[in-house]
């Protein structure tokens, strides 16, 4: 059996988000942490997701990393390729989604693809080319205060046109609602004059119709939602049979910790809820940068409190406090300070025998994965839409839940712990 779908995600939580949907659709899915340095057994994989850390990189570096990953996947002779970005797009007019997609089309010798970040199950919808978060335009949601990619425009056509090398069209909802054949016809017409088509999407049924219409496109781009119907496409082509159970993971004993770096509105609620019944320690970039607090302080606190239950370390804060930190340290240094500290903390906790990690935030997840150094993640069952439980396989397996900032309900941390038990 060969790999049918080769995917590239621009951050770690985005990769697990996509992998989770693929597993639910019946595809045996493996997530790779970057491009493998040596041989890796993919003999039982229907889909492979390469997790990069390119979301906020300058365009030239993001293109370089993404094309290197695509060239590696091309060696697997995949039936289709998928560039996964966030369902809130997370890419300003100077962002890299446009340049990366341009380069991927060129590498594959293709001239057309779609832009479909929608994930209705998590409140991300697209109407008249505008991205909504629940009932709010993206630019009026909490994403307008994102410390790295503040989303001040909701119109995907404008954002993409500012980044990409060619024009951007729209497949409106009135076409999408008529089903896959009409969508496919719209693609054919738009492809005559445009390189990209933003696709209106307001419900899961739309995603299935759009996915079916994409059956013959070599490159797809979008959030994780677009993947829901792809397994059926491959089955209809006689390429594989949908699997009934592709999510079994090992039972793991040991301590768990919660690590939160995201400052999204939902993560703030999740952190506040978890603090009500668990002990926690705040990570202050200013205190770490000045040397007022050290790694040893956190490890000492961990040793003193680990017997009380699952502990939480968090840098999650309000937009006002984040702005204050950024004014003092600079935006990049503030982010790097937290990421580097999280990586050092996880390395130390790993040596102390922690075997379960619940992580909130894409950048934080990248830091945690960097510290744990897995070559590959097995994808398990879903904790919440787009958030699977994963396993770092080996002689001493670990369970890891990697969560994008705005995903999950307020009790997500508790649900994740329950699945790890």
C-alpha positions as CSV (number, residue, x, y, z in Angstrom):
1,X,0.0,0.0,0.0
2,X,1.3,3.4,-0.9
3,X,0.9,6.8,0.7
4,X,-2.1,8.5,-0.9
5,X,-2.0,11.9,0.7
6,X,1.1,13.9,1.4
7,X,0.5,16.8,3.7
8,X,2.6,19.8,4.9
9,X,1.4,21.8,7.9
10,X,2.9,25.2,8.9
11,X,2.9,24.4,12.6
12,X,2.8,21.5,15.0
13,X,-0.7,21.8,16.3
14,X,-2.0,22.4,12.7
15,X,-0.4,19.1,11.8
16,X,-2.1,17.2,14.6
17,X,-5.3,18.9,13.8
18,X,-5.2,17.7,10.2
19,X,-4.0,14.2,11.2
20,X,-6.9,13.9,13.6
21,X,-9.5,14.6,10.9
22,X,-7.7,12.1,8.5
23,X,-7.8,9.4,11.2
24,X,-11.5,10.0,11.8
25,X,-12.2,9.7,8.1
26,X,-10.6,6.3,8.1
27,X,-7.1,6.9,6.9
28,X,-4.1,5.5,8.8
29,X,-2.1,8.6,9.5
30,X,1.5,9.3,10.6
31,X,2.8,12.7,11.6
32,X,6.5,13.4,11.0
33,X,8.3,16.1,12.9
34,X,10.1,17.9,10.1
35,X,11.7,16.0,7.2
36,X,13.1,12.7,8.3
37,X,16.9,12.4,8.2
38,X,16.9,8.7,7.4
39,X,14.7,5.8,6.5
40,X,11.3,5.6,8.1
41,X,8.6,2.9,7.9
42,X,5.5,4.2,6.2
43,X,4.4,0.9,4.8
44,X,1.1,1.0,6.7
45,X,0.3,4.7,6.2
46,X,-2.4,6.1,4.0
47,X,-1.5,9.7,4.8
48,X,1.6,11.4,6.0
49,X,1.7,14.9,7.6
50,X,5.0,16.7,7.9
51,X,4.9,19.3,10.7
52,X,7.0,22.4,10.0
53,X,7.4,25.5,12.2
54,X,7.0,27.9,9.3
55,X,3.9,29.9,10.1
56,X,5.6,33.1,11.2
57,X,8.8,32.7,9.2
58,X,9.9,35.2,6.6
59,X,8.5,34.2,3.2
60,X,11.8,33.1,1.7
61,X,12.5,30.7,4.6
62,X,9.0,29.4,4.7
63,X,9.1,28.6,1.0
64,X,12.5,26.9,1.3
65,X,11.3,24.6,4.1
66,X,8.0,23.9,2.5
67,X,9.4,23.0,-0.9
68,X,12.0,20.8,0.7
69,X,9.2,18.9,2.5
70,X,7.2,18.7,-0.8
71,X,10.1,17.3,-2.6
72,X,10.5,14.6,0.1
73,X,6.8,13.7,-0.2
74,X,7.0,13.6,-4.0
75,X,9.4,10.6,-3.6
76,X,6.4,8.7,-2.2
77,X,4.5,9.3,-5.4
78,X,1.4,10.6,-3.5
79,X,-1.9,10.8,-5.3
80,X,-2.6,14.2,-3.9
81,X,-0.8,16.9,-1.8
82,X,-2.2,19.2,0.9
83,X,-0.8,22.5,2.3
84,X,-2.4,23.0,5.7
85,X,-2.6,26.4,7.5
86,X,-4.7,27.6,10.3
87,X,-8.5,27.9,10.2
88,X,-8.1,31.6,11.2
89,X,-5.6,32.0,8.3
90,X,-3.0,33.5,10.7
91,X,-1.2,35.4,7.9
92,X,-1.1,39.1,7.4
93,X,-0.6,40.9,4.1
94,X,3.2,40.2,4.6
95,X,2.6,36.6,5.5
96,X,3.9,33.5,3.7
97,X,0.8,31.5,2.7
98,X,0.7,33.1,-0.8
99,X,4.4,32.7,-1.6
100,X,4.4,29.1,-0.3
101,X,1.4,28.1,-2.3
102,X,2.8,29.8,-5.4
103,X,6.0,27.8,-5.0
104,X,4.1,24.5,-4.4
105,X,2.1,24.9,-7.5
106,X,5.3,25.6,-9.5
107,X,7.0,22.6,-8.0
108,X,4.1,20.3,-9.0
109,X,3.6,21.9,-12.4
110,X,0.1,22.9,-11.6
111,X,-1.7,26.2,-12.3
112,X,-4.7,26.2,-9.9
113,X,-5.8,25.4,-6.4
114,X,-8.3,26.5,-3.8
115,X,-8.1,28.5,-0.5
116,X,-10.4,26.9,2.1
117,X,-9.5,27.5,5.8
118,X,-13.1,26.9,7.0
119,X,-13.8,24.6,9.9
120,X,-17.5,25.1,10.8
121,X,-17.4,22.6,13.7
122,X,-15.1,25.1,15.4
123,X,-17.0,28.2,14.3
124,X,-14.8,29.1,11.3
125,X,-16.9,29.8,8.2
126,X,-16.4,31.8,5.0
127,X,-19.1,33.9,3.3
128,X,-18.6,36.2,0.3
129,X,-14.9,35.5,0.8
130,X,-14.8,36.8,4.4
131,X,-13.6,34.6,7.2
132,X,-15.8,34.5,10.3
133,X,-15.0,33.2,13.9
134,X,-18.4,32.2,15.2
135,X,-20.6,35.3,14.6
136,X,-17.7,37.7,14.3
137,X,-15.7,38.8,11.3
138,X,-12.1,37.6,11.8
139,X,-10.9,41.2,12.1
140,X,-13.4,41.7,14.9
141,X,-12.6,38.5,16.8
142,X,-9.9,37.8,19.4
143,X,-7.5,37.2,16.4
144,X,-7.2,40.9,15.9
145,X,-5.0,40.9,19.1
146,X,-2.8,37.9,18.1
147,X,0.8,38.9,19.2
148,X,2.5,37.5,16.0
149,X,-0.2,37.5,13.3
150,X,-2.8,40.1,14.2
151,X,-5.7,39.6,11.7
152,X,-7.0,43.1,10.8
153,X,-8.7,42.0,7.5
154,X,-11.3,39.3,7.2
155,X,-11.4,39.2,3.4
156,X,-9.4,36.1,2.2
157,X,-9.3,37.4,-1.4
158,X,-7.6,40.6,-0.4
159,X,-5.2,38.9,2.0
160,X,-4.2,36.3,-0.6
161,X,-4.0,38.8,-3.4
162,X,-1.5,40.9,-1.4
163,X,0.7,37.8,-0.9
164,X,0.4,35.7,-4.0
165,X,1.7,36.2,-7.6
166,X,-1.7,35.9,-9.3
167,X,-5.3,36.8,-9.0
168,X,-7.8,35.3,-6.6
169,X,-11.4,34.4,-7.5
170,X,-14.4,33.3,-5.4
171,X,-16.7,30.3,-5.5
172,X,-19.8,31.8,-3.8
173,X,-22.1,30.0,-1.4
174,X,-25.0,29.9,-3.9
175,X,-22.7,27.7,-6.1
176,X,-21.4,25.6,-3.2
177,X,-24.9,24.9,-2.0
178,X,-25.7,23.2,-5.4
179,X,-23.2,20.5,-4.8
180,X,-19.9,19.1,-6.1
181,X,-20.6,19.1,-9.8
182,X,-21.4,22.9,-9.8
183,X,-18.4,23.6,-7.6
184,X,-16.2,21.6,-10.0
185,X,-17.6,23.6,-13.0
186,X,-16.8,26.8,-11.1
187,X,-13.2,25.7,-10.6
188,X,-12.9,25.0,-14.3
189,X,-14.2,28.5,-15.2
190,X,-12.1,30.3,-12.6
191,X,-8.9,28.4,-13.6
192,X,-9.0,30.1,-17.0
193,X,-8.3,33.5,-15.4
194,X,-7.2,32.9,-11.8
195,X,-4.7,30.8,-10.0
196,X,-6.6,30.7,-6.7
197,X,-10.2,30.3,-5.7
198,X,-11.5,31.2,-2.2
199,X,-14.5,28.9,-1.5
200,X,-17.4,30.0,0.7
201,X,-18.2,27.4,3.4
202,X,-20.7,27.6,6.2
203,X,-21.3,24.0,7.2
204,X,-19.8,20.5,7.2
205,X,-22.0,19.5,4.2
206,X,-20.2,22.2,2.2
207,X,-16.9,20.7,3.1
208,X,-17.9,17.3,1.8
209,X,-19.1,18.8,-1.4
210,X,-16.0,20.9,-1.9
211,X,-13.7,17.9,-1.1
212,X,-15.5,15.8,-3.7
213,X,-15.1,18.6,-6.2
214,X,-11.3,18.6,-5.5
215,X,-10.9,14.9,-6.4
216,X,-8.7,15.7,-9.4
217,X,-6.7,18.7,-8.1
218,X,-3.1,17.8,-7.4
219,X,-2.7,20.4,-4.6
220,X,-5.2,21.4,-2.0
221,X,-4.7,24.2,0.5
222,X,-6.8,24.9,3.6
223,X,-7.5,24.2,7.2
224,X,-8.2,20.7,8.5
225,X,-11.9,20.7,7.6
226,X,-11.3,20.3,3.9
227,X,-9.8,16.8,4.5
228,X,-13.1,15.3,5.8
229,X,-14.2,13.8,2.4
230,X,-10.8,13.0,0.9
231,X,-10.8,9.3,2.1
232,X,-14.0,8.8,0.2
233,X,-12.5,10.2,-3.0
234,X,-9.6,7.7,-2.8
235,X,-12.0,4.8,-2.1
236,X,-14.2,5.8,-5.0
237,X,-11.1,5.7,-7.2
238,X,-10.4,2.1,-6.0
239,X,-7.2,3.1,-4.3
240,X,-7.9,1.9,-0.8
241,X,-10.6,0.9,1.7
242,X,-11.6,3.1,4.5
243,X,-10.4,1.7,7.8
244,X,-12.8,1.2,10.8
245,X,-10.2,1.6,13.5
246,X,-7.0,3.5,13.0
247,X,-6.6,5.3,16.3
248,X,-5.4,2.8,18.9
249,X,-2.5,4.0,21.2
250,X,-0.5,2.5,24.1
251,X,-1.5,2.7,27.7
252,X,1.0,5.0,29.5
253,X,1.5,5.4,33.3
254,X,3.2,8.4,34.9
255,X,2.8,12.1,35.7
256,X,1.1,14.6,33.5
257,X,1.7,18.3,33.1
258,X,-0.2,21.1,31.4
259,X,1.9,23.7,29.5
260,X,0.2,26.7,28.1
261,X,1.8,29.5,26.0
262,X,-1.2,30.6,23.9
263,X,-2.8,33.9,24.7
264,X,-6.0,33.2,22.7
265,X,-9.4,34.0,24.3
266,X,-10.3,30.3,24.6
267,X,-7.0,29.3,26.1
268,X,-7.3,32.1,28.7
269,X,-10.7,30.5,29.7
270,X,-9.1,27.0,29.8
271,X,-6.3,28.1,32.0
272,X,-8.6,30.0,34.3
273,X,-10.8,26.9,34.7
274,X,-7.9,24.5,35.3
275,X,-6.4,26.8,37.9
276,X,-9.5,26.6,40.0
277,X,-8.7,22.9,40.9
278,X,-5.0,22.5,40.3
279,X,-1.8,24.1,41.3
280,X,-0.1,26.2,38.7
281,X,3.0,28.4,38.2
282,X,3.1,31.4,35.8
283,X,6.0,31.9,33.4
284,X,6.9,35.6,33.1
285,X,9.0,36.5,30.1
286,X,10.2,39.6,32.0
287,X,11.3,37.7,35.1
288,X,13.0,35.0,33.0
289,X,14.8,37.6,30.8
290,X,16.0,39.5,33.9
291,X,17.0,36.4,35.8
292,X,14.6,37.1,38.5
293,X,13.3,33.5,38.1
294,X,15.2,30.5,36.8
295,X,14.6,27.0,35.6
296,X,15.6,25.7,38.9
297,X,12.9,27.7,40.6
298,X,10.3,25.9,38.5
299,X,11.8,22.5,39.0
300,X,11.9,22.9,42.7
301,X,8.3,24.0,42.7
302,X,7.4,20.9,40.6
303,X,9.2,18.5,43.0
304,X,7.4,20.1,45.9
305,X,3.9,19.9,44.3
306,X,3.9,16.9,42.0
307,X,2.2,14.7,44.6
308,X,-0.8,16.9,44.6
309,X,-1.9,16.0,41.1
310,X,-1.4,17.4,37.6
311,X,0.4,20.7,37.6
312,X,0.2,23.5,35.1
313,X,2.9,25.9,33.8
314,X,1.5,28.8,31.8
315,X,2.6,32.0,30.0
316,X,-1.0,32.7,28.9
317,X,-1.9,36.3,29.6
318,X,-4.2,39.1,28.6
319,X,-3.6,41.2,25.4
320,X,-2.8,44.2,27.6
321,X,-0.1,42.4,29.6
322,X,1.3,40.8,26.5
323,X,1.6,44.2,24.9
324,X,3.5,45.5,28.0
325,X,5.9,42.6,27.7
326,X,6.4,43.2,24.0
327,X,7.1,46.9,24.7
328,X,9.8,45.9,27.1
329,X,11.4,43.0,25.3
330,X,10.3,43.4,21.7
331,X,7.8,41.1,19.9
332,X,10.3,38.5,18.8
333,X,12.3,38.3,22.0
334,X,9.2,38.0,24.1
335,X,8.0,35.0,22.0
336,X,11.5,33.4,21.9
337,X,11.9,33.8,25.6
338,X,8.8,31.8,26.4
339,X,9.5,29.2,23.7
340,X,13.1,28.6,24.7
341,X,12.1,28.4,28.4
342,X,9.3,25.9,27.7
343,X,11.7,23.7,25.7
344,X,14.2,23.7,28.6
345,X,11.5,23.0,31.1
346,X,10.1,20.1,29.2
347,X,13.6,18.6,28.7
348,X,14.1,18.7,32.5
349,X,10.6,17.3,33.2
350,X,11.2,14.5,30.8
351,X,14.3,13.5,32.8
352,X,12.1,13.6,36.0
353,X,9.8,11.0,34.4
354,X,6.9,13.0,33.2
355,X,5.2,10.9,30.5
356,X,2.0,12.9,29.6
357,X,2.0,16.4,28.2
358,X,-1.0,18.6,27.4
359,X,0.1,21.7,25.4
360,X,-1.8,24.8,24.4
361,X,-0.5,27.0,21.5
362,X,1.2,26.4,18.2
363,X,4.5,28.0,19.1
364,X,4.5,26.3,22.6
365,X,3.8,22.9,20.9
366,X,6.7,23.4,18.6
367,X,9.0,24.1,21.6
368,X,7.7,21.0,23.5
369,X,8.1,18.7,20.4
370,X,11.6,20.1,19.9
371,X,12.5,19.2,23.5
372,X,11.0,15.7,23.3
373,X,12.6,15.0,19.9
374,X,10.1,12.5,18.4
375,X,10.7,11.3,14.9
376,X,7.1,10.3,14.4
377,X,3.8,10.6,16.2
378,X,1.1,8.0,16.1
379,X,-2.3,9.7,15.8
380,X,-5.1,8.5,18.2
381,X,-8.6,9.4,19.0
382,X,-10.0,12.9,19.1
383,X,-10.1,14.9,22.4
384,X,-12.0,17.7,20.7
385,X,-12.5,18.6,17.0
386,X,-9.1,18.9,15.4
387,X,-7.2,17.8,18.5
388,X,-6.1,14.2,18.7
389,X,-4.3,12.4,21.4
390,X,-0.9,11.3,20.1
391,X,1.8,8.9,21.1
392,X,5.6,9.2,20.9
393,X,6.3,5.6,20.3
394,X,9.4,3.8,21.6
395,X,10.6,1.7,24.5
396,X,9.2,4.4,26.9
397,X,6.2,5.8,25.1
398,X,4.7,9.2,26.0
399,X,1.3,10.7,25.4
400,X,1.0,14.2,24.0
401,X,-2.0,16.5,23.2
402,X,-1.1,19.5,21.1
403,X,-3.8,22.2,21.0
404,X,-4.1,25.3,18.8
405,X,-4.9,28.3,20.9
406,X,-8.6,28.8,20.1
407,X,-9.5,25.1,19.9
408,X,-11.4,23.1,22.5
409,X,-14.0,23.8,25.1
410,X,-13.3,25.4,28.5
411,X,-12.8,22.0,30.1
412,X,-10.3,20.8,27.4
413,X,-7.4,20.2,29.8
414,X,-9.6,18.0,32.0
415,X,-10.9,16.0,29.0
416,X,-7.4,15.4,27.8
417,X,-6.3,14.1,31.2
418,X,-9.3,11.8,31.1
419,X,-8.3,10.2,27.8
420,X,-4.7,9.8,29.0
421,X,-5.8,7.9,32.1
